[in-house]
Amino acid sequence: MGHDDTLAGSRSEQLEEENDMSGSGNKIDIALTAELRGSAILISGPPGPFSVGKDTGACGFDFTLTDNTGANVKFDSLDTADNIAGCPPTGSGDQSTQIGGVAKNNNVSPKKAGFTDNNNNDAKNGSMNVSFQWNFTCDDASKSVQPYDPIIANGGKTLA
């Protein structure tokens, strides 16, 4: 899969060069920065957890990546899992019923990525932790790029 694809499970579609990823309604903007530390590239951003309130509906998560390394760091893939107390999520790929609409655009500066948190888990069961991990690549094979992996605390939806 190319670096500028829309990811939705096993479905892939070419991402428009300009994608606003604003979602409808609630939105959380998250600024990430890539910094070189020896042979490692560290991705820094807010540690989370990010809270999405009960009965507030779906929430868009929009990420921007400022690359200060000169190694052309790019969004690569997203791992997700529901009901995980810590990070990173166990396993790889999309294992979440809550995360969808994953998109990335590595052809803009700063680079952008995003997804929608459905926030439709049954609220009567309490808050649900949703773990996610953005994975990154770069053009310098001698460098290892660390992931970014916080948690979302979903308030859920009151079901009739």
C-alpha positions as CSV (number, residue, x, y, z in Angstrom):
1,M,0.0,0.0,0.0
2,G,1.4,3.4,-0.9
3,H,2.1,6.1,1.6
4,D,-0.9,8.2,0.6
5,D,-3.8,5.8,0.8
6,T,-7.1,5.9,2.6
7,L,-7.1,2.9,4.9
8,A,-10.4,1.2,5.8
9,G,-9.7,-2.4,6.9
10,S,-8.6,-4.1,3.7
11,R,-10.2,-1.4,1.4
12,S,-7.8,1.1,-0.1
13,E,-8.6,4.2,-2.1
14,Q,-6.2,6.9,-3.4
15,L,-6.3,9.9,-1.0
16,E,-7.1,13.3,-2.5
17,E,-4.0,15.5,-2.5
18,E,-5.9,18.0,-0.3
19,N,-7.9,16.3,2.4
20,D,-9.3,18.4,5.2
21,M,-10.0,15.4,7.5
22,S,-12.2,17.6,9.6
23,G,-15.0,15.1,10.2
24,S,-18.5,16.2,11.2
25,G,-19.0,17.7,14.6
26,N,-16.4,16.9,17.3
27,K,-12.7,17.1,16.4
28,I,-9.4,16.8,18.2
29,D,-6.3,18.3,16.6
30,I,-3.0,16.7,17.6
31,A,0.4,18.2,16.6
32,L,3.3,15.7,16.3
33,T,7.0,16.5,15.9
34,A,9.8,14.2,14.6
35,E,13.2,14.8,16.2
36,L,16.5,13.0,15.5
37,R,18.3,11.6,18.6
38,G,21.3,9.6,17.5
39,S,20.1,6.8,15.2
40,A,16.5,7.1,16.5
41,I,13.8,9.4,15.4
42,L,11.5,10.2,18.2
43,I,7.9,11.3,17.6
44,S,6.6,13.6,20.3
45,G,3.0,14.8,20.9
46,P,0.4,14.9,23.7
47,P,0.6,11.8,25.8
48,G,-3.1,11.2,26.2
49,P,-5.4,9.7,27.2
50,F,-7.8,11.7,25.0
51,S,-11.3,11.8,26.4
52,V,-14.4,11.6,24.2
53,G,-17.5,12.3,26.2
54,K,-20.6,10.1,26.7
55,D,-23.3,10.8,24.1
56,T,-21.2,13.3,22.2
57,G,-21.1,11.3,19.0
58,A,-18.3,10.5,16.7
59,C,-15.0,12.4,17.0
60,G,-12.4,13.2,14.4
61,F,-8.8,12.9,15.3
62,D,-6.6,15.1,13.0
63,F,-2.8,14.8,13.2
64,T,-0.1,17.0,11.7
65,L,3.5,15.9,11.6
66,T,6.3,18.5,11.6
67,D,9.5,16.7,10.6
68,N,12.7,18.3,12.0
69,T,15.0,15.4,11.0
70,G,15.8,15.9,7.3
71,A,15.0,12.2,6.9
72,N,11.5,12.7,5.3
73,V,9.5,11.0,8.1
74,K,6.0,9.9,6.9
75,F,2.9,8.4,8.4
76,D,3.0,4.7,7.5
77,S,0.2,2.6,9.2
78,L,-2.2,2.6,12.2
79,D,-2.7,-0.2,14.7
80,T,-5.9,-0.1,16.8
81,A,-7.5,-2.2,19.5
82,D,-10.5,-1.9,21.8
83,N,-10.6,-2.5,25.6
84,I,-6.8,-2.3,26.0
85,A,-5.5,-0.7,29.2
86,G,-2.1,0.2,27.9
87,C,-0.1,1.1,24.8
88,P,0.8,0.0,22.3
89,P,-2.2,-2.1,21.1
90,T,-1.7,-5.8,21.1
91,G,-1.1,-7.1,17.5
92,S,-1.1,-5.0,14.4
93,G,-3.7,-3.5,12.0
94,D,-7.2,-2.4,12.7
95,Q,-8.7,-4.5,15.5
96,S,-11.1,-1.7,16.7
97,T,-14.8,-1.4,16.2
98,Q,-14.5,2.2,17.2
99,I,-11.8,3.5,14.7
100,G,-12.6,4.1,11.0
101,G,-12.1,6.5,8.1
102,V,-8.3,6.3,8.5
103,A,-6.5,8.7,6.1
104,K,-3.1,10.0,5.6
105,N,-1.5,12.6,3.3
106,N,2.3,12.6,3.1
107,N,2.3,15.0,0.1
108,V,1.7,18.2,2.1
109,S,3.8,20.1,4.7
110,P,3.2,19.5,7.5
111,K,2.2,15.9,6.7
112,K,-1.4,15.0,7.8
113,A,-3.3,11.9,9.0
114,G,-6.6,11.3,10.7
115,F,-9.3,8.9,11.7
116,T,-12.8,8.9,13.2
117,D,-13.6,7.5,16.6
118,N,-17.2,6.3,16.4
119,N,-17.6,6.6,20.2
120,N,-20.7,4.3,19.9
121,N,-19.7,1.7,22.5
122,D,-22.5,0.9,25.1
123,A,-22.1,3.7,27.7
124,K,-23.9,1.5,30.4
125,N,-20.7,-0.6,30.5
126,G,-18.6,2.5,31.4
127,S,-15.8,4.1,29.5
128,M,-14.0,2.0,26.9
129,N,-10.2,2.4,26.3
130,V,-9.3,2.4,22.6
131,S,-5.5,2.1,22.0
132,F,-3.9,3.3,18.8
133,Q,-0.4,3.5,17.5
134,W,0.7,5.5,14.5
135,N,3.7,3.9,12.8
136,F,6.2,5.9,10.7
137,T,8.8,5.4,8.0
138,C,11.6,7.6,6.7
139,D,14.0,7.7,3.8
140,D,17.1,6.8,5.8
141,A,17.3,3.1,6.5
142,S,19.9,3.6,9.2
143,K,17.4,5.4,11.4
144,S,14.6,3.8,13.4
145,V,11.4,5.8,13.7
146,Q,9.6,5.4,17.0
147,P,5.8,5.1,17.0
148,Y,3.2,7.4,18.7
149,D,0.8,5.4,20.8
150,P,-1.7,7.1,23.3
151,I,-5.1,5.9,24.4
152,I,-8.6,7.3,23.9
153,A,-11.2,7.0,26.7
154,N,-14.5,6.6,24.9
155,G,-17.6,7.7,26.9
156,G,-19.8,5.8,24.5
157,K,-23.4,6.1,23.6
158,T,-26.6,5.6,25.7
159,L,-28.4,2.8,23.8
160,A,-32.2,2.6,24.0
